[in-house]
Amino acid sequence: MLKRRSAGEIAFNVTNYAVFGLFTLICILPFYYLFIQTISDNDLSARGLVTFYPKGIHFENYRKVLQLDGLSQAFLISVLRTVVGTIATVLGSAFLGFIFTKQKMWGRRFWYRFLVVTMYFNAGIIPWYVVMLRLGMTNNFWAYVLPAVVSPFYVILAKTFVESIPEVLQESAEIDGAGYLTLFFRIILPLIVPISATIAIFAAVAQWNSFIDTVFLMTDKTYYTLQFVLYKYLNESNSLAAIIRSSGAQNMDLSNMQTANSIRTTVSMIVVLPILLVYPFFQRYFVKGIMIGAVKG
């Protein structure tokens, strides 16, 4: 039997739907606007005549930008960095969070407080660069992965989540002779999927968007990431548009001719699109993971 809703409940639900619908629209609108700019007539787009829907649809901007020199190699490095870096961050932060729940850990309180302090203070770019230089991390792919293996914020989230798991599960396994590695990989890790997924999406977005380390540490083009290459192209969009135009001037339709604006919007869309496609797969774990991990027990 359906419960009859009061006028107050109906008004509350309508207000909720309206507010969240408006908020969703505000979030989606910038990406939609960016997308219609990339597939519209470049001349109309440059003159600000494309506002609500695409005009003169074509995909020449994407084809031209994706054909730029070094882009495929940079894309491969970015994907590799994101995958390897995310896995390393999840495992490193989750394992350290698990270890911090063990009362037997030597100097547990000191090391945990030391970790928390590093959340608020860091040495800055110059000491970081000197350390990376001394460790031989210039022109080295592992410079993208190793510094991000342990993040204080992720460790705290993982530790709080692990503390919510009944201790008897671990005690039973320890009685059967399980060590810390067995406990972590066979019992803890399968039970902390929500917080692992939350950490994974944070780490993946950070790895995918980062390009400052490439600026400081990489001089060999082999290690350039997609974001760094696109950042360079973004800054050189005027000259780049001229090069693309001149390379295909004989066969090119004037409406499809690349402009600085079309290059900027297309490059921005290429950078954002992979994360937008990945996020929905993690979303169902995200809310549960961040809520449980954020509540201190």
C-alpha positions in Angstrom: 0.0 0.0 0.0 1.4 3.3 -1.1 1.9 5.9 1.7 0.3 9.2 0.9 2.8 12.0 1.1 2.1 15.2 2.9 2.4 18.6 1.1 5.5 19.3 3.2 7.2 16.1 2.0 6.3 16.8 -1.6 7.6 20.3 -1.4 10.9 19.0 0.2 11.4 16.5 -2.5 10.7 19.0 -5.3 13.1 21.4 -3.7 15.8 18.7 -3.4 15.4 17.6 -7.0 15.5 21.2 -8.2 18.6 22.1 -6.2 20.5 19.0 -7.1 19.4 19.2 -10.7 20.7 22.8 -10.9 23.9 21.7 -9.3 24.3 18.9 -11.8 23.7 21.3 -14.7 26.3 23.7 -13.4 28.9 20.9 -13.2 28.1 19.5 -16.7 27.6 22.8 -18.6 31.4 23.7 -18.8 32.3 20.3 -20.3 29.3 20.5 -22.7 30.3 24.0 -23.8 33.9 22.9 -24.3 32.8 19.9 -26.3 30.5 21.8 -28.7 33.3 24.3 -29.3 35.6 21.5 -30.5 33.2 20.0 -33.0 31.7 23.3 -34.3 32.7 25.4 -37.2 36.0 27.0 -36.1 35.2 30.4 -37.5 31.8 30.6 -35.8 33.4 29.4 -32.6 36.2 31.9 -32.7 33.6 34.7 -33.2 31.5 33.5 -30.2 28.5 32.4 -32.2 28.4 28.9 -30.8 26.6 29.0 -27.5 24.0 26.3 -26.8 24.4 23.7 -29.6 27.1 22.8 -32.1 27.1 24.5 -35.6 28.8 23.0 -38.7 29.8 19.8 -36.9 33.2 18.3 -37.8 35.9 16.3 -36.0 38.9 17.8 -37.8 40.2 19.4 -34.7 40.6 16.1 -32.9 42.2 14.5 -35.9 44.7 17.2 -36.3 45.6 17.5 -32.7 46.0 13.7 -32.3 48.4 13.7 -35.2 50.8 16.1 -33.5 54.4 14.9 -33.1 55.1 13.0 -29.9 51.5 12.8 -28.7 51.2 9.0 -28.9 54.4 8.4 -27.0 53.4 11.0 -24.4 49.9 9.4 -24.1 51.6 6.0 -23.5 53.8 7.4 -20.7 50.8 9.1 -19.1 48.7 5.9 -19.1 51.6 3.9 -17.8 52.3 6.5 -15.1 48.6 6.6 -14.0 48.2 2.8 -13.9 51.5 2.0 -12.2 51.4 5.0 -9.9 47.9 4.4 -8.8 48.5 0.7 -8.0 51.7 1.6 -6.0 49.9 4.4 -4.1 46.9 2.2 -3.2 49.1 -0.7 -2.0 51.7 1.5 -0.2 49.2 3.7 1.6 46.9 0.8 2.5 49.7 -1.3 3.8 51.1 1.5 5.9 47.6 2.3 7.2 47.2 -1.4 8.1 50.6 -1.5 9.9 49.6 1.7 11.9 46.7 -0.3 13.4 49.1 -2.8 15.0 49.9 -2.1 18.6 53.1 -4.1 18.3 54.6 -1.7 15.8 57.8 -0.1 17.1 57.4 3.7 17.8 53.9 3.5 16.3 52.7 6.8 17.9 55.8 8.7 17.0 55.8 7.6 13.4 52.1 8.2 13.0 52.4 11.8 14.4 55.5 12.3 12.2 53.4 11.3 9.2 50.6 13.7 10.1 53.1 16.6 10.5 54.2 16.1 6.9 50.7 16.8 5.8 51.1 20.4 7.0 54.7 21.1 6.3 56.9 20.4 3.3 60.4 21.5 2.4 59.5 23.2 -0.9 60.5 22.7 -4.5 64.2 23.4 -4.2 65.0 20.7 -1.5 62.7 18.3 -3.4 64.5 18.9 -6.6 68.0 18.4 -4.9 66.8 15.2 -3.3 65.4 13.8 -6.6 68.6 14.8 -8.4 70.8 13.0 -5.8 68.6 9.9 -6.1 69.1 9.8 -9.9 65.5 10.5 -10.6 66.1 12.8 -13.6 65.0 11.3 -16.9 63.8 8.3 -14.9 60.2 7.0 -15.2 60.2 6.0 -11.5 60.3 9.6 -10.5 56.6 9.7 -11.4 55.8 6.7 -9.2 58.1 6.4 -6.1 57.5 9.8 -4.5 53.7 9.2 -4.5 53.8 5.7 -3.0 52.9 6.9 0.5 50.6 9.8 1.0 49.7 10.9 4.6 46.1 11.7 3.8 45.6 8.3 2.1 47.3 6.5 5.0 45.0 8.1 7.5 41.9 7.1 5.4 43.1 3.5 5.1 44.1 3.3 8.8 40.6 4.6 9.9 38.9 2.1 7.6 41.0 -0.9 8.8 40.1 0.0 12.4 36.4 -0.4 11.6 37.1 -4.1 10.7 36.5 -6.5 13.7 39.9 -7.4 15.2 38.8 -11.0 15.7 39.2 -11.7 12.0 42.9 -10.9 12.1 43.3 -12.7 15.5 41.9 -15.9 14.0 44.3 -15.8 11.1 47.2 -15.0 13.4 46.4 -18.1 15.5 46.6 -20.1 12.2 50.1 -18.7 11.7 49.4 -15.9 9.2 52.1 -13.2 9.1 51.5 -9.5 8.3 51.8 -9.9 4.6 49.3 -12.7 4.5 46.9 -10.8 6.8 47.1 -7.7 4.5 46.8 -9.4 1.1 44.4 -12.2 2.0 42.2 -10.6 4.7 42.5 -6.9 4.9 42.8 -5.9 1.2 39.6 -7.7 0.1 37.7 -6.0 2.9 38.9 -2.4 2.2 37.8 -2.2 -1.4 35.7 0.9 -0.9 38.5 2.9 0.6 41.0 1.4 -1.9 38.7 2.6 -4.8 38.5 6.1 -3.2 42.3 6.3 -2.9 42.7 4.9 -6.4 40.5 7.7 -7.9 42.3 10.4 -6.0 45.7 9.0 -7.0 44.7 8.4 -10.6 43.4 12.0 -11.1 46.6 13.4 -9.4 48.9 11.2 -11.6 47.0 12.0 -14.8 46.9 15.8 -14.3 50.4 16.2 -12.9 53.0 17.8 -15.2 55.2 19.9 -12.8 57.6 17.0 -12.1 58.0 16.6 -15.9 59.0 20.3 -16.1 61.7 19.9 -13.4 63.0 16.4 -13.9 62.6 15.4 -17.5 64.7 16.7 -20.4 64.5 13.6 -22.5 61.4 13.7 -24.7 60.9 10.0 -24.2 59.6 10.7 -20.7 57.3 13.6 -21.5 53.7 13.1 -20.3 50.6 13.9 -22.3 49.8 16.7 -20.0 53.2 18.3 -20.4 53.1 18.1 -24.2 49.6 19.5 -24.3 50.6 22.2 -21.9 53.3 23.2 -24.3 50.9 23.1 -27.2 48.4 25.1 -25.2 51.0 27.9 -24.6 51.9 27.8 -28.3 48.4 27.5 -29.6 48.7 30.5 -32.0 51.8 29.2 -33.7 50.6 25.7 -33.6 47.3 26.6 -35.3 49.4 28.3 -38.0 51.5 25.2 -38.5 48.5 22.9 -38.8 46.8 25.3 -41.2 49.9 25.5 -43.4 50.4 21.7 -43.4 47.0 21.1 -44.9 46.1 24.4 -46.5 45.5 23.0 -50.0 42.7 20.6 -49.0 41.3 22.3 -46.0 37.8 23.8 -45.7 37.9 27.3 -44.3 35.3 26.4 -41.7 37.5 23.5 -40.4 40.7 25.6 -40.4 42.3 25.4 -36.9 42.5 28.5 -34.8 44.2 29.2 -31.5 40.8 28.9 -29.8 40.0 25.5 -31.4 43.4 24.2 -30.4 43.0 25.3 -26.8 39.5 23.8 -26.4 40.5 20.5 -28.2 43.6 20.1 -26.1 41.6 20.7 -22.9 39.0 18.2 -23.9 41.6 15.5 -24.7 43.1 16.0 -21.2 39.8 15.8 -19.3 38.0 13.1 -21.3 39.9 10.0 -19.9 39.2 10.9 -16.3 35.6 11.6 -17.0 35.3 8.1 -18.6 37.0 6.3 -15.7 35.2 8.1 -12.8 31.8 6.4 -13.1 33.4 3.0 -12.6 34.7 4.1 -9.2 31.8 6.2 -8.2 29.8 3.5 -6.4 32.7 2.9 -4.0 33.6 6.5 -3.6 30.9 7.7 -1.2 31.1 4.7 1.1 34.9 4.7 1.1 35.3 8.4 1.9 32.6 8.4 4.6 33.9 5.4 6.5 37.5 6.4 6.0 36.9 10.0 7.2 35.1 9.1 10.4 37.7 8.6 13.2 36.8 5.6 15.4 
